[in-house]
Amino acid sequence: MWSSWIGLLLLLHITSCLTEREGCTLPSGWLGSWFESGVRGGVNVSTQAVSNKGRCIKQLRHASQFIFRSSKEGNCLRCLSIHQKHHNVLQYKESKCMQDGDPRQYRDICRSISVDEPLTSLFRVNATGVECPVRGTYSFSYSRGHGLCEYPLSSLHQCSDRSRLVFNYQACVDIKGSQSHREEAQCFGHWKEGSTYYFVARMNSSHVSRDQREASFRCFVYKEQHSGFLVSQSAEAKCNLHSATEGFRTMTLRRLKEEGESCKFPPWFTAHRRYHTLTGTRAYQLNKDGTTLTLEDGVLKNELECLKVQDEGASSATVTVQSVQSCSVGFHCVRIDKKTPNVFQLRIGRLSANAEDACVTELFFDSSVTTVTITTAHLHNSACPLMGNFALRSSNCSSPSTLSSGCLASHQMKLTSTCGPESEFLCHDSWKEEREEGEEGMKKSFSIVSYKESTSAKGCFVKSLNSEEDVVGVALRSDCSEEGQDSWAYSALNYGDCAPTALATSNSALSRVSSTGPLALGLLLARVVTRGTQCH
């Protein structure tokens, strides 16, 4: 009887002294392969063991504390205090490995963990990306402890895949450790510790591959402020940071566009949502808000997001845009010129690593930047810029050719030539310009034309007169810019208007001139009749 009571009291005493729950099964969210800095081969976590710590034998009442027995170290015991910061991040502190003793000492083993014991981080090896907490586009200055690199500014962009960031670092004169290079970071976890915010990422650059885990895993601390963020980066695959202003590298990020701030393309450009080049090979799509212009070239797409309108008038504008093509991110300067309500010309400057330099003419927007003409998909017919019947001459075609414009209808032209197939065109929007070519200024009128047999493909019909209006040139180009290639080009002589008698007279005159040879035709063409050449 007394022995039973003594046994019961002893059991109660032992139970009151033990603070752990019997058995040890590690949480299912921890299972898998992990990377720990300095541990070769990685770390594998199963339901009852951590490969480099041993077998779990007890979980204490404090849910984060676990006792492990290490057979590799003489069956000693150690306590690990483990916290899961994110699905892809574990952190722990550990005690020294002590010899196996009374289970009542398990609490004491855990209490031996020093407050100053370094925190060790585990990163899931096959972690999938998560959206980065630093969102948007920024310019930034940075330091690696040898001075602040702030001119030129570097840039940071979030990719269309929101889990990826691109750091474009610029080199600064006389700043040790600064160099121009590009790093890509894929975020795979973020959390808050007290008032400190962390995120972790795998880095990829020309110097570091994602497969080099020791070199690619990095931890960041970030702190939001009014204009952007303060960010610090670890030097190793460890989260040994405590402040956004102290670390291997520190950065001050400034938003290029504040949240809620609106940057839109001009209303006279956003009046239509979709444009095409004259050849129809490339499309330009504006979003509903007029903030993004997407270039579509086959299966390739490039989004140009409006960041800042540099200048805007009634028919022209210059805009700094951010270019996002997969994770290739940078800045362009875009010049938009309105020719008619349905026709525009675009110049998109070369890619710049930062927004501030994109519209600097000498760097990214010089004369080598080409111009492209774009139109709405459907254009109304308009009067052609020539009226009458014309004899044509070209160095590439010795046989007589003719152009009949506005005779069958004011918006129709017909080219007849033995050097090529007969072509009929429909005229659409027109405009005039004065351009300097050589030593003489040229007056030109432009008209978007479509092939009568195929209205989807368009060209640019150009009529040229010199300052004295004594020479007329006509050409069909692939684009209305100077970079447009000529499909054909002729000197032109007006032989008469569109009346039937005039047409018969012109045909007879053309026949006589043709029979006398190219010299006589050239002399007649030099006597240009400008009647009927006004732009409608």
C-alpha positions as CSV (number, residue, x, y, z in Angstrom):
1,M,0.0,0.0,0.0
2,W,2.7,2.4,1.1
3,S,4.8,1.4,-1.9
4,S,2.0,2.3,-4.3
5,W,1.6,5.8,-2.7
6,I,5.3,6.4,-2.8
7,G,5.4,5.3,-6.5
8,L,2.5,7.7,-7.3
9,L,4.1,10.6,-5.5
10,L,7.4,9.9,-7.3
11,L,5.6,9.9,-10.6
12,L,3.9,13.2,-9.9
13,H,7.2,14.8,-8.8
14,I,8.9,13.7,-11.9
15,T,6.0,15.0,-14.1
16,S,6.1,18.3,-12.3
17,C,9.8,18.6,-12.9
18,L,9.7,17.7,-16.6
19,T,8.8,20.6,-18.9
20,E,8.9,18.6,-22.2
21,R,6.2,16.7,-24.0
22,E,6.9,13.0,-24.7
23,G,7.9,12.2,-28.3
24,C,9.3,14.4,-30.9
25,T,7.9,15.0,-34.4
26,L,9.2,18.0,-36.3
27,P,6.6,20.2,-38.0
28,S,5.8,19.1,-41.5
29,G,6.5,22.6,-42.8
30,W,10.1,22.1,-42.0
31,L,10.7,19.0,-44.0
32,G,12.9,19.0,-47.0
33,S,16.4,20.1,-48.2
34,W,17.9,23.3,-46.8
35,F,21.1,25.3,-47.2
36,E,23.1,26.4,-44.2
37,S,26.3,28.5,-44.7
38,G,29.4,26.5,-44.1
39,V,27.7,23.1,-44.1
40,R,28.8,20.9,-46.9
41,G,26.2,18.9,-48.7
42,G,23.3,20.9,-47.2
43,V,20.9,20.0,-44.4
44,N,18.0,17.6,-44.7
45,V,15.1,17.8,-42.3
46,S,12.9,14.7,-41.8
47,T,10.0,14.1,-39.4
48,Q,12.4,13.1,-36.5
49,A,15.9,14.3,-37.4
50,V,18.0,17.2,-38.7
51,S,20.9,15.7,-40.6
52,N,23.7,17.7,-39.1
53,K,22.3,17.9,-35.6
54,G,21.1,14.3,-34.9
55,R,17.8,12.7,-33.9
56,C,15.1,14.7,-32.0
57,I,14.2,13.0,-28.8
58,K,12.2,15.7,-27.0
59,Q,10.1,18.8,-27.7
60,L,9.9,21.0,-24.6
61,R,6.7,22.8,-23.6
62,H,8.3,25.9,-25.1
63,A,7.2,25.0,-28.6
64,S,10.3,26.2,-30.3
65,Q,12.8,24.2,-28.2
66,F,13.9,20.7,-29.2
67,I,16.5,18.3,-27.7
68,F,18.6,16.5,-30.3
69,R,20.9,13.5,-29.7
70,S,24.0,13.5,-31.8
71,S,25.5,10.0,-32.4
72,K,28.4,11.6,-34.4
73,E,29.5,13.5,-31.2
74,G,29.4,10.7,-28.7
75,N,25.6,10.7,-28.1
76,C,25.7,14.1,-26.5
77,L,22.6,16.3,-26.3
78,R,22.0,19.8,-27.5
79,C,19.1,22.1,-27.4
80,L,17.9,24.0,-30.5
81,S,15.5,26.9,-30.4
82,I,14.0,26.9,-33.9
83,H,11.7,29.5,-35.5
84,Q,10.2,29.4,-38.9
85,K,10.3,32.9,-40.3
86,H,8.8,32.0,-43.6
87,H,7.9,28.8,-45.4
88,N,11.4,29.0,-47.0
89,V,13.4,30.3,-44.0
90,L,14.3,28.6,-40.7
91,Q,16.4,30.3,-38.0
92,Y,17.8,28.7,-34.8
93,K,20.2,29.2,-31.9
94,E,21.8,26.2,-30.2
95,S,23.4,25.1,-27.0
96,K,26.7,23.3,-26.7
97,C,26.5,19.5,-27.0
98,M,26.4,18.1,-23.5
99,Q,26.7,14.5,-22.3
100,D,23.4,12.6,-21.8
101,G,22.0,13.1,-18.3
102,D,18.9,13.3,-16.2
103,P,15.8,14.3,-18.4
104,R,15.1,16.9,-15.8
105,Q,18.3,18.7,-17.1
106,Y,16.8,19.3,-20.5
107,R,15.5,22.7,-19.4
108,D,18.9,23.6,-18.2
109,I,20.5,22.7,-21.5
110,C,18.1,25.1,-23.3
111,R,18.7,27.8,-20.7
112,S,22.4,27.6,-21.4
113,I,21.8,29.1,-24.8
114,S,23.4,32.6,-24.6
115,V,21.5,35.7,-25.7
116,D,24.6,36.5,-27.7
117,E,24.7,33.1,-29.4
118,P,24.7,33.8,-33.2
119,L,21.5,33.2,-35.1
120,T,21.9,30.6,-37.9
121,S,19.7,30.7,-41.0
122,L,18.5,27.8,-43.1
123,F,17.2,28.6,-46.7
124,R,15.1,26.1,-48.5
125,V,17.0,24.8,-51.5
126,N,14.2,24.6,-54.0
127,A,12.3,27.6,-52.8
128,T,9.9,29.2,-55.2
129,G,9.9,32.9,-55.7
130,V,7.5,35.2,-53.7
131,E,6.6,38.8,-54.5
132,C,9.4,41.1,-53.3
133,P,8.4,43.6,-50.6
134,V,10.3,46.4,-52.4
135,R,8.0,47.1,-55.3
136,G,8.3,49.5,-58.2
137,T,11.2,51.4,-59.8
138,Y,13.9,53.4,-58.0
139,S,17.1,55.2,-58.4
140,F,19.6,54.8,-55.6
141,S,23.0,55.6,-54.2
142,Y,25.1,53.0,-52.4
143,S,28.1,52.5,-50.2
144,R,30.4,49.6,-49.4
145,G,32.1,51.5,-46.6
146,H,34.5,53.5,-48.8
147,G,32.3,56.5,-49.7
148,L,28.9,57.1,-51.2
149,C,28.4,56.4,-54.9
150,E,25.7,58.8,-55.9
151,Y,26.7,60.1,-59.3
152,P,25.7,58.6,-61.6
153,L,22.8,57.2,-59.7
154,S,22.2,53.4,-59.9
155,S,18.7,52.0,-60.5
156,L,16.5,49.2,-59.2
157,H,13.5,47.7,-61.0
158,Q,10.9,45.1,-60.2
159,C,10.4,42.8,-63.1
160,S,7.1,41.7,-64.6
161,D,7.7,38.6,-62.5
162,R,7.1,40.4,-59.2
163,S,9.5,38.0,-57.4
164,R,12.5,39.4,-59.2
165,L,14.4,42.6,-58.8
166,V,17.2,44.0,-61.0
167,F,20.0,46.1,-59.5
168,N,21.9,48.2,-62.1
169,Y,25.0,49.5,-60.3
170,Q,26.9,52.4,-61.7
171,A,30.6,53.1,-61.0
172,C,31.6,56.4,-59.4
173,V,34.9,58.1,-59.9
174,D,37.2,57.9,-56.9
175,I,34.9,55.6,-54.9
176,K,36.6,52.4,-54.0
177,G,34.5,49.3,-54.5
178,S,32.1,50.9,-56.9
179,Q,31.7,49.2,-60.3
180,S,29.2,49.0,-63.1
181,H,27.4,45.7,-63.1
182,R,24.0,44.2,-63.1
183,E,22.6,41.8,-60.4
184,E,19.3,40.0,-60.5
185,A,17.6,39.0,-57.2
186,Q,14.8,36.5,-56.8
187,C,13.0,37.0,-53.5
188,F,11.9,33.8,-51.7
189,G,10.9,35.0,-48.3
190,H,10.3,38.1,-46.1
191,W,9.3,38.6,-42.5
192,K,9.3,41.1,-39.6
193,E,11.4,40.8,-36.5
194,G,10.3,43.4,-33.9
195,S,10.5,46.6,-35.9
196,T,13.0,45.3,-38.4
197,Y,11.9,44.0,-41.8
198,Y,13.8,41.3,-43.7
199,F,13.7,39.7,-47.1
200,V,16.0,37.0,-48.6
201,A,16.9,36.5,-52.2
202,R,19.0,34.4,-54.5
203,M,21.4,36.5,-56.5
204,N,22.4,36.0,-60.1
205,S,25.0,38.0,-62.1
206,S,28.0,37.6,-64.4
207,H,30.0,36.9,-61.2
208,V,27.6,34.8,-59.3
209,S,25.4,31.9,-60.4
210,R,22.3,30.7,-58.7
211,D,24.0,27.3,-58.4
212,Q,26.7,28.7,-56.2
213,R,24.6,28.7,-53.1
214,E,27.2,30.1,-50.7
215,A,27.6,33.1,-53.0
216,S,24.0,33.5,-54.2
217,F,21.9,33.4,-51.0
218,R,21.7,36.9,-49.4
219,C,19.7,38.6,-46.7
220,F,18.4,42.2,-46.8
221,V,17.0,44.5,-44.2
222,Y,14.7,47.3,-45.5
223,K,13.1,50.3,-43.9
224,E,10.4,52.3,-45.8
225,Q,10.6,56.1,-45.7
226,H,8.7,58.8,-47.4
227,S,10.7,58.9,-50.7
228,G,11.5,55.2,-50.9
229,F,13.6,52.7,-48.8
230,L,16.8,52.3,-46.9
231,V,18.3,48.8,-47.6
232,S,21.2,46.9,-46.3
233,Q,22.6,43.7,-47.7
234,S,24.6,40.9,-46.0
235,A,28.0,39.9,-47.2
236,E,27.4,36.1,-46.7
237,A,24.6,33.6,-46.9
238,K,23.5,34.6,-43.4
239,C,20.9,37.0,-41.8
240,N,23.3,38.7,-39.5
241,L,21.9,42.1,-40.1
242,H,20.1,44.3,-37.6
243,S,19.7,47.6,-39.3
244,A,18.9,49.0,-42.8
245,T,21.8,51.4,-42.4
246,E,24.6,48.9,-41.6
247,G,25.7,46.0,-43.7
248,F,28.1,44.8,-46.4
249,R,26.3,47.2,-48.8
250,T,23.9,49.9,-47.9
251,M,21.5,51.7,-50.3
252,T,19.2,54.6,-50.3
253,L,16.3,54.1,-52.7
254,R,14.2,56.9,-54.1
255,R,11.0,56.2,-56.0
256,L,11.0,57.4,-59.5
257,K,7.2,57.6,-59.4
258,E,5.3,58.0,-56.2
259,E,2.4,55.7,-55.5
260,G,-0.8,57.3,-56.7
261,E,1.2,59.7,-58.9
262,S,-0.1,59.7,-62.4
263,C,2.1,59.9,-65.5
264,K,0.1,59.6,-68.8
265,F,0.9,59.9,-72.4
266,P,-0.7,63.0,-74.1
267,P,-4.5,62.9,-74.6
268,W,-4.1,63.5,-78.3
269,F,-2.1,60.3,-78.5
270,T,-4.3,58.2,-76.2
271,A,-7.4,59.1,-78.2
272,H,-6.8,55.8,-79.9
273,R,-5.8,52.6,-78.2
274,R,-4.0,50.8,-81.0
275,Y,-1.5,51.8,-83.7
276,H,0.5,50.0,-86.4
277,T,3.6,50.7,-88.5
278,L,2.9,51.2,-92.2
279,T,4.2,47.7,-93.0
280,G,1.9,46.3,-90.3
281,T,4.7,44.2,-88.8
282,R,4.6,46.0,-85.4
283,A,1.7,47.1,-83.2
284,Y,1.6,49.7,-80.4
285,Q,-1.1,49.1,-77.7
286,L,-2.0,51.7,-75.1
287,N,-3.6,50.5,-71.9
288,K,-7.0,51.9,-70.7
289,D,-5.4,54.5,-68.4
290,G,-3.0,55.8,-71.0
291,T,0.0,55.0,-68.7
292,T,1.7,52.2,-70.6
293,L,2.5,51.7,-74.3
294,T,3.2,48.1,-75.3
295,L,5.3,47.3,-78.3
296,E,4.2,44.1,-80.0
297,D,6.6,42.6,-82.5
298,G,5.4,39.1,-83.2
299,V,5.5,37.1,-80.0
300,L,7.8,39.7,-78.4
301,K,6.3,42.4,-76.1
302,N,8.0,45.4,-74.5
303,E,6.1,47.5,-72.1
304,L,6.9,51.3,-71.9
305,E,5.5,52.7,-68.7
306,C,5.3,56.5,-68.5
307,L,7.5,57.8,-65.7
308,K,7.8,61.5,-66.4
309,V,6.5,63.9,-69.1
310,Q,9.5,66.1,-69.9
311,D,7.5,68.4,-72.2
312,E,4.2,68.4,-73.9
313,G,2.6,70.6,-76.5
314,A,-0.4,70.6,-78.8
315,S,1.3,68.3,-81.3
316,S,4.5,67.0,-79.7
317,A,5.7,65.5,-76.4
318,T,8.9,64.0,-74.8
319,V,8.4,61.3,-72.2
320,T,10.7,59.3,-70.0
321,V,9.5,55.7,-69.9
322,Q,10.5,52.5,-68.1
323,S,11.0,49.6,-70.4
324,V,10.0,46.1,-69.1
325,Q,10.7,43.2,-71.3
326,S,10.6,40.0,-69.2
327,C,13.4,41.0,-66.7
328,S,15.3,43.2,-69.0
329,V,14.5,46.6,-67.5
330,G,15.8,50.1,-68.3
331,F,14.7,53.5,-69.4
332,H,14.1,55.2,-72.8
333,C,13.3,58.7,-74.0
334,V,10.2,58.7,-76.3
335,R,9.5,61.6,-78.7
336,I,5.9,61.7,-80.0
337,D,5.0,64.0,-82.9
338,K,1.4,64.3,-84.1
339,K,1.1,64.6,-87.9
340,T,-2.7,64.2,-88.1
341,P,-5.2,63.0,-85.5
342,N,-4.6,59.4,-86.9
343,V,-0.9,59.5,-87.8
344,F,2.1,59.9,-85.4
345,Q,5.8,59.6,-85.5
346,L,7.8,58.0,-82.7
347,R,11.4,58.2,-81.7
348,I,12.5,55.8,-79.0
349,G,15.9,56.4,-77.7
350,R,18.6,53.9,-76.7
351,L,18.3,52.0,-73.5
352,S,19.6,53.8,-70.4
353,A,20.5,52.3,-67.1
354,N,18.9,55.2,-65.2
355,A,16.0,57.5,-65.8
356,E,17.9,60.8,-65.3
357,D,20.1,60.2,-68.4
358,A,17.6,58.7,-70.8
359,C,16.7,62.0,-72.5
360,V,20.3,63.4,-72.6
361,T,20.7,63.9,-76.3
362,E,24.5,63.2,-76.4
363,L,24.1,59.9,-74.6
364,F,20.9,58.1,-75.7
365,F,18.9,60.4,-78.0
366,D,21.1,61.6,-80.7
367,S,20.6,61.7,-84.5
368,S,21.2,58.0,-84.9
369,V,17.9,57.2,-83.2
370,T,15.4,56.3,-85.9
371,T,11.9,57.5,-86.4
372,V,8.9,55.3,-87.1
373,T,5.5,56.4,-88.5
374,I,2.4,54.7,-86.9
375,T,-1.2,55.0,-87.8
376,T,-4.6,53.8,-86.5
377,A,-5.8,50.6,-88.0
378,H,-8.5,52.2,-90.1
379,L,-8.0,55.4,-92.0
380,H,-10.6,57.4,-93.9
381,N,-10.0,58.2,-97.5
382,S,-8.8,61.7,-98.3
383,A,-7.8,63.7,-101.4
384,C,-4.4,62.9,-102.8
385,P,-1.7,65.5,-102.8
386,L,-1.5,65.6,-106.6
387,M,-4.3,66.2,-109.2
388,G,-3.9,65.3,-112.8
389,N,-1.8,63.2,-115.1
390,F,2.0,63.0,-114.9
391,A,4.9,61.7,-116.9
392,L,7.5,60.1,-114.8
393,R,11.2,59.7,-115.1
394,S,13.6,57.6,-113.1
395,S,17.3,56.6,-113.6
396,N,16.2,53.1,-112.8
397,C,13.6,53.0,-115.6
398,S,14.2,54.3,-119.1
399,S,10.7,53.4,-120.4
400,P,7.9,56.0,-120.0
401,S,5.8,55.7,-116.9
402,T,2.7,57.7,-115.9
403,L,0.9,58.6,-112.7
404,S,-2.8,59.4,-112.8
405,S,-3.9,61.1,-109.5
406,G,-7.4,62.2,-108.5
407,C,-8.9,61.5,-111.8
408,L,-11.1,58.5,-111.2
409,A,-11.7,59.8,-107.6
410,S,-10.0,62.5,-105.6
411,H,-8.5,59.8,-103.2
412,Q,-7.2,57.4,-105.9
413,M,-3.9,57.2,-107.7
414,K,-2.7,54.8,-110.5
415,L,0.9,54.1,-111.5
416,T,1.5,52.6,-114.9
417,S,5.0,51.5,-115.7
418,T,6.6,49.0,-118.0
419,C,9.3,48.6,-115.3
420,G,6.9,47.1,-112.9
421,P,3.3,46.0,-112.3
422,E,0.5,48.5,-112.5
423,S,-0.4,49.7,-109.0
424,E,-3.5,51.5,-107.6
425,F,-3.5,53.4,-104.4
426,L,-6.0,54.9,-102.0
427,C,-4.9,58.2,-100.3
428,H,-5.6,58.8,-96.6
429,D,-4.3,61.4,-94.1
430,S,-1.9,64.1,-95.5
431,W,0.4,66.8,-94.1
432,K,3.1,69.2,-95.1
433,E,6.7,69.8,-93.9
434,E,9.7,71.9,-94.8
435,R,12.9,69.9,-94.5
436,E,16.5,70.8,-95.1
437,E,18.1,68.5,-97.7
438,G,21.6,69.4,-98.9
439,E,21.9,73.1,-99.4
440,E,18.3,73.8,-100.4
441,G,15.3,73.6,-98.2
442,M,12.6,71.2,-99.6
443,K,8.9,71.6,-99.3
444,K,7.3,68.2,-98.9
445,S,3.8,66.8,-98.5
446,F,3.2,63.4,-97.2
447,S,0.2,61.2,-97.6
448,I,-0.5,57.8,-96.1
449,V,-1.6,55.5,-99.0
450,S,-2.8,51.9,-99.0
451,Y,-2.7,49.4,-101.8
452,K,-6.1,49.1,-103.3
453,E,-5.9,45.4,-103.4
454,S,-4.7,45.2,-99.7
455,T,-5.7,48.0,-97.3
456,S,-3.7,46.4,-94.4
457,A,-0.3,47.2,-95.9
458,K,0.4,51.0,-96.3
459,G,3.1,53.2,-97.6
460,C,4.0,56.9,-97.5
461,F,3.6,58.9,-100.7
462,V,5.9,61.9,-100.8
463,K,5.7,64.9,-103.1
464,S,8.8,67.2,-103.1
465,L,9.3,70.7,-104.4
466,N,12.3,72.9,-104.0
467,S,12.2,76.4,-102.7
468,E,11.3,77.8,-106.2
469,E,8.8,75.1,-106.8
470,D,10.3,74.3,-110.2
471,V,11.0,70.6,-109.6
472,V,8.5,68.0,-108.6
473,G,9.6,64.6,-107.2
474,V,7.3,61.8,-106.2
475,A,8.2,58.7,-104.2
476,L,6.6,55.8,-102.4
477,R,8.4,55.0,-99.1
478,S,8.1,52.3,-96.5
479,D,8.0,55.1,-93.8
480,C,7.4,58.8,-93.8
481,S,10.7,59.4,-91.9
482,E,14.0,60.1,-93.6
483,E,15.0,56.5,-92.8
484,G,12.1,55.2,-95.0
485,Q,13.2,53.1,-98.0
486,D,12.0,54.1,-101.4
487,S,9.8,51.5,-103.2
488,W,10.0,53.8,-106.2
489,A,11.0,57.5,-106.9
490,Y,10.4,59.6,-110.0
491,S,10.7,63.1,-111.3
492,A,7.3,64.2,-112.5
493,L,5.9,66.4,-115.2
494,N,2.2,67.4,-115.2
495,Y,0.8,67.0,-118.7
496,G,-2.7,68.1,-117.9
497,D,-5.7,67.8,-115.7
498,C,-8.2,64.9,-115.5
499,A,-10.5,66.0,-118.4
500,P,-10.8,63.3,-121.1
501,T,-9.5,65.7,-123.8
502,A,-6.6,66.7,-121.6
503,L,-5.8,63.0,-121.0
504,A,-5.8,62.3,-124.8
505,T,-3.6,65.2,-125.4
506,S,-1.2,64.2,-122.7
507,N,-1.0,60.6,-124.0
508,S,-0.2,61.9,-127.5
509,A,2.4,64.3,-126.2
510,L,4.0,61.6,-124.1
511,S,4.1,59.3,-127.2
512,R,5.9,61.9,-129.2
513,V,8.3,62.7,-126.5
514,S,9.1,59.1,-125.9
515,S,9.9,58.6,-129.6
516,T,12.5,61.4,-129.5
517,G,14.4,59.7,-126.7
518,P,15.3,60.3,-123.1
519,L,17.0,63.7,-123.8
520,A,13.9,65.3,-125.1
521,L,11.9,63.8,-122.2
522,G,14.4,65.2,-119.8
523,L,14.1,68.7,-121.3
524,L,10.4,68.6,-121.1
525,L,10.5,67.4,-117.5
526,A,12.7,70.2,-116.5
527,R,9.8,72.6,-117.5
528,V,7.7,71.6,-114.6
529,V,4.1,72.7,-114.5
530,T,3.1,73.1,-111.0
531,R,-0.6,73.5,-111.8
532,G,-2.6,70.9,-109.8
533,T,0.3,70.1,-107.4
534,Q,-1.3,71.7,-104.3
535,C,-1.8,69.4,-101.2
536,H,-5.4,68.7,-100.5
